[in-house]
Amino acid sequence: MTPLDVVLVGGLHADARRAAVERLLRAVPGGVALHHDLAPAAVDGTVRRTVRDARGTLDTGEVPLVNDCACCALREDLVPGLERLAGARTCRLAVVELWDSVEPRAVAEVITAGGSGNLALTGVITAVDPALVLPFLGRGDDLAEAGLAAAASDRRTLADTWARQLEYASVLALATGDEEPDPADLALLAQLHPTARHLPAGSAELAAAATAGFDVQAAAARQHPACALLPQEADADGVGTLVWRHTRPFHPERLHAALEDLTCAAVRSRGRFWLADRPDTLLAWDAAGGALYVESAGPWLAALPDAAWEMVPPVRRAAAALDWHPAHGDRAQHLVFTSPGLDRERLRSLLESCLLTDAEYAGGRAAWQALPPAFDALLDPVP
């Protein structure tokens, strides 16, 4: 049996998302949209499912929470629903309209892993209102404050959720209105996700782009800190992207003291870095909306025994080879900052001031590891 094509359409910009879904349903005869509304979960403990086509609603239902988590209920109900559509053989395209704060990566991986071969994820679209890109990247408030948390334990912010929705998709469907988008908004979008295809939400090309194919493993690799496909240096319409690279490690205390200034220097920053007192740990940097997330992403490849390299994905080995240093291996600073009005010189100066000095660097690894461990509270929190 030919697999059923499935496309995800998500994003916090609800009006743009709905416009993209409607366009797909009109463009593909036999197209069906599934939507799980997570909003009722906070009121009555259920998630409401709606199945519809271009003419109207076909079916509705309620799904109980799983482990007090609305997003978990969505994931457990979605694949069986898609399998039923595939089995009926009357649907040509299943459009999964994600609820506002649901991130596409988790759903894409569930569909790919949970199907029986009857489903083919062919596209991931994030719908975007260009005028709202910058305001949403500046919103550091919790999803719970906005009524958009997917579970009681959901501590994500609007800004970091929006950034991940934007950067995972293969296609960005841009809302169209009476006025042309501001060139600065389009420049910001292009620099945040330069490899995505940008199409008007009402475009005739949207359906073809939605079914062009989507590689879940490659998409995950693009977001993994060790081999992320980060933006390149850019400057257009008042928006700039700075790519900062260095092989010398950061001094933990000086970097920690500069975190607030670095986080607020750009609306979005991400990448990987290393600290002198933790030379074997690859650290991930992810900032949006004035909030910074720093976490361990495992060991650098240079810290692994040779025998372990065979278990490392080829894309990770290739990324390491690009950064390889005779003394440090793949250990490197690779941070990218994107923002309107970016002050490149100030940012470079601040970053460089956080590196080990010549004298500190000459002390070697034993001296580095004796430095005060300023990041313990972030990386090793007490339960």
C-alpha positions in Angstrom: 0.0 0.0 0.0 1.3 3.5 -0.9 2.0 5.4 2.3 -0.1 8.3 3.2 1.7 11.7 2.9 1.7 13.6 6.2 2.7 17.2 6.6 3.0 19.1 9.9 2.0 22.8 10.1 2.8 24.5 13.3 3.8 27.8 14.9 2.7 30.3 17.5 1.2 32.6 14.9 -2.2 31.0 14.8 -3.8 33.1 12.0 -0.9 32.4 9.7 -1.0 28.7 10.6 -4.7 28.4 9.8 -4.3 30.1 6.5 -1.5 27.7 5.5 -3.7 24.7 6.5 -6.7 26.0 4.5 -4.5 26.5 1.5 -3.2 22.9 1.6 -6.8 21.6 2.0 -8.0 23.6 -1.0 -4.9 22.6 -3.1 -5.0 18.9 -2.5 -8.3 17.1 -3.3 -8.9 14.5 -0.6 -6.7 16.4 1.9 -7.7 16.0 5.5 -6.6 18.1 8.5 -6.2 16.8 12.1 -6.0 19.2 15.0 -5.6 18.5 18.7 -6.8 21.5 20.8 -4.8 21.4 24.0 -6.5 24.4 25.6 -9.4 22.5 27.3 -6.8 20.3 29.2 -6.4 23.0 31.9 -10.2 23.1 32.3 -11.6 19.6 32.0 -8.5 17.4 31.6 -9.1 16.5 28.0 -7.7 17.2 24.5 -10.2 17.8 21.7 -9.5 16.3 18.4 -11.0 17.6 15.2 -10.8 16.1 11.7 -11.9 18.1 8.8 -11.5 18.6 5.0 -12.0 21.7 2.8 -15.8 21.5 3.2 -16.0 21.2 6.9 -15.8 19.0 10.0 -15.7 15.2 9.5 -15.2 14.0 13.0 -14.6 15.2 16.6 -13.5 13.5 19.8 -12.0 13.9 23.2 -8.7 12.4 24.4 -7.9 12.1 28.1 -4.6 13.4 29.4 -1.7 11.1 29.7 0.4 11.5 32.9 -1.2 15.0 33.3 0.3 16.0 30.0 -1.8 17.3 27.1 1.1 17.0 24.6 1.6 13.3 25.6 -2.1 12.7 24.9 -1.7 14.3 21.5 1.3 12.1 20.6 -0.5 8.9 21.7 -3.7 9.7 19.8 -2.1 11.1 16.6 -0.5 8.1 15.0 -3.5 5.8 15.4 -5.6 8.6 13.9 -3.3 8.9 10.9 -3.2 5.1 10.5 -7.0 5.0 10.3 -6.9 7.6 7.5 -4.2 5.6 5.7 -6.2 2.4 6.0 -9.4 4.0 4.6 -7.5 4.9 1.5 -9.7 7.9 0.7 -7.2 10.6 1.9 -4.4 11.8 -0.3 -2.8 14.1 2.2 -3.0 14.4 6.0 -2.3 17.9 7.3 -1.5 17.8 11.0 -2.2 21.3 12.4 -0.2 21.6 15.6 -1.5 23.5 18.6 0.2 26.8 19.3 3.1 25.8 21.5 3.6 22.3 20.2 7.1 21.9 18.7 7.2 20.0 15.4 10.4 18.0 16.2 8.8 15.8 18.8 5.7 15.1 16.7 7.8 14.5 13.5 9.9 11.9 15.4 6.8 10.2 16.9 5.2 9.9 13.4 8.4 8.5 11.9 9.0 6.0 14.7 5.4 5.0 15.4 4.0 4.3 12.0 3.7 0.8 10.5 5.1 1.9 7.1 1.7 3.4 6.1 2.8 7.0 6.8 5.3 9.2 5.1 6.3 12.5 6.7 6.8 14.7 3.6 7.1 18.2 5.1 7.3 20.3 8.1 5.9 23.9 7.8 6.1 26.7 10.3 3.6 29.5 9.6 5.0 32.9 10.2 3.6 36.5 10.4 6.8 38.4 9.5 5.7 41.4 11.6 5.5 39.1 14.7 8.9 37.4 14.4 10.9 40.0 16.4 8.2 40.6 19.0 7.9 36.9 19.7 11.6 36.4 20.0 11.6 39.1 22.6 9.0 37.4 24.8 10.7 35.8 27.7 7.5 35.1 29.6 6.6 31.5 30.4 4.1 29.6 28.2 2.1 29.0 31.4 1.7 32.8 31.8 0.3 33.0 28.3 -2.0 30.0 28.8 0.0 27.9 26.3 1.7 25.4 28.5 1.3 21.8 27.3 1.7 20.3 30.8 1.9 21.4 34.4 5.7 20.9 34.3 6.1 22.9 31.1 8.7 25.7 31.8 9.4 26.8 28.3 9.2 30.4 27.3 7.4 31.9 24.3 10.7 33.1 22.8 12.6 29.8 22.9 9.6 27.8 21.8 9.1 30.1 18.8 12.8 29.9 17.9 12.7 26.1 17.8 9.5 26.0 15.8 11.0 28.4 13.3 14.4 26.7 13.0 13.2 23.1 12.6 10.9 23.5 9.7 11.9 22.9 6.1 9.4 25.5 4.8 8.3 28.8 6.3 4.7 29.8 5.2 4.6 33.6 5.3 1.3 35.3 6.1 0.2 37.8 3.5 -1.7 41.0 4.1 -2.6 44.3 2.5 0.9 45.7 3.1 4.3 44.4 2.0 6.4 42.9 4.8 9.0 45.1 6.3 12.4 44.2 4.7 14.0 44.1 8.2 11.5 41.4 9.2 12.3 39.3 6.1 16.0 39.8 6.7 15.7 38.6 10.3 13.8 35.5 9.1 16.4 34.8 6.4 19.3 35.0 8.9 17.6 32.9 11.5 16.9 30.1 9.2 18.7 30.6 5.9 18.2 27.1 4.5 14.4 27.1 4.8 12.2 27.7 1.8 10.1 30.9 2.3 6.7 30.8 0.6 3.5 32.9 0.9 0.9 31.0 3.0 -1.5 31.3 0.1 1.0 30.3 -2.6 0.1 27.6 -5.1 3.7 26.2 -4.5 2.9 25.4 -0.8 1.4 22.0 -1.5 4.3 20.9 -3.7 6.8 22.1 -1.0 4.8 20.3 1.7 5.2 17.0 -0.1 8.8 17.3 -1.2 10.1 15.1 1.5 11.5 15.5 5.0 14.5 13.8 6.6 13.9 13.6 10.4 17.4 12.4 11.2 19.0 15.2 9.2 16.7 17.8 10.8 17.7 16.5 14.3 21.4 16.7 13.3 20.9 20.3 12.2 19.8 21.2 15.7 22.3 19.1 17.7 24.9 21.4 19.3 27.8 19.3 18.1 26.9 19.5 14.4 24.3 22.2 14.2 23.9 23.9 10.8 24.3 27.4 12.2 23.7 30.6 10.2 26.6 32.3 8.4 27.8 35.9 8.8 25.3 38.3 7.4 24.2 42.0 7.3 21.1 43.2 5.6 18.4 45.9 6.2 19.7 46.7 9.7 19.8 43.0 10.8 23.2 41.4 11.5 24.5 37.9 12.2 27.9 37.5 13.9 29.7 34.2 13.8 32.3 34.0 16.5 34.8 31.2 16.6 37.9 30.5 18.7 39.9 27.5 19.8 40.9 28.8 23.3 38.7 27.9 26.2 36.6 30.3 28.3 37.5 31.3 31.8 34.5 30.1 33.8 34.2 33.1 36.2 34.6 35.7 33.5 32.2 34.1 31.1 29.6 33.6 33.9 29.9 37.3 34.8 29.3 38.3 31.2 26.3 36.0 30.6 23.6 38.6 31.1 25.3 41.1 28.7 25.9 38.4 26.1 22.4 37.1 26.3 20.9 40.5 25.9 23.3 41.5 23.0 21.1 39.7 20.4 17.5 38.5 20.1 18.8 35.1 19.2 22.1 33.3 19.9 23.1 29.7 19.8 26.0 27.4 19.4 28.6 25.3 21.3 31.4 26.2 23.6 33.9 24.9 26.1 35.1 25.9 29.6 38.6 25.6 30.8 37.6 23.8 34.0 35.4 21.3 32.0 37.6 20.5 29.0 35.9 17.3 28.1 32.4 18.6 28.1 30.7 20.0 25.0 28.4 22.7 26.2 25.3 24.0 24.3 24.3 27.7 24.2 20.7 28.5 23.4 19.3 32.0 24.1 16.2 33.9 23.1 14.0 36.5 24.7 16.7 37.4 27.2 16.8 33.9 28.6 19.8 31.6 28.2 19.9 27.8 28.4 23.3 26.2 29.0 23.5 22.4 29.1 25.9 19.6 28.6 25.7 17.9 25.2 28.0 15.1 26.1 31.7 14.7 25.5 33.8 16.3 22.8 35.0 13.6 20.4 38.6 14.3 21.3 37.7 13.2 24.9 36.5 9.7 23.7 38.7 6.7 23.1 39.3 5.8 19.5 37.1 2.7 19.8 34.1 4.8 20.6 34.3 6.8 17.4 32.6 3.9 15.4 29.5 4.5 17.5 29.3 8.2 16.6 27.1 9.2 13.7 29.0 10.2 10.5 27.6 13.7 10.5 29.1 14.3 14.0 32.5 13.0 12.9 32.3 15.3 9.8 31.5 18.3 12.0 34.4 17.5 14.3 36.8 17.2 11.4 35.9 20.8 10.3 36.9 22.2 13.7 39.8 19.9 14.5 42.8 21.5 16.2 46.2 19.8 16.7 46.1 20.4 20.5 42.4 20.5 21.3 40.8 18.2 18.8 37.2 19.3 18.1 37.0 21.5 21.2 36.0 25.0 19.9 33.9 28.0 20.5 31.3 28.4 17.9 28.6 31.0 18.8 26.2 32.8 16.5 24.3 36.0 17.4 21.5 37.4 15.2 19.7 40.7 15.9 18.6 44.0 14.5 21.1 46.7 15.4 23.8 44.1 16.3 26.9 45.8 17.9 29.5 43.4 16.4 32.6 45.1 17.9 31.3 45.3 21.4 30.1 41.7 21.2 33.5 40.4 19.9 35.4 42.4 22.6 33.1 41.0 25.3 33.5 37.4 24.1 37.3 37.7 23.8 37.6 39.2 27.3 36.1 35.9 28.6 38.8 33.7 27.1 41.8 32.5 29.0 44.7 35.1 28.9 48.0 34.0 27.5 49.4 33.4 31.0 46.3 31.4 32.0 46.4 29.4 28.8 50.1 28.6 29.3 49.3 27.0 32.7 47.9 24.0 30.9 45.0 21.6 31.6 45.8 20.9 35.3 45.7 24.7 36.1 42.5 25.2 34.1 40.7 22.5 36.0 41.7 24.2 39.3 39.8 27.4 38.3 36.7 28.2 40.3 33.7 26.3 38.9 31.3 29.1 38.2 28.8 27.0 36.2 28.1 24.3 38.7 24.6 25.8 39.5 23.6 25.8 35.9 25.1 22.4 34.8 24.9 20.4 38.0 21.7 21.7 39.8 20.8 20.2 43.1 17.7 18.0 42.7 
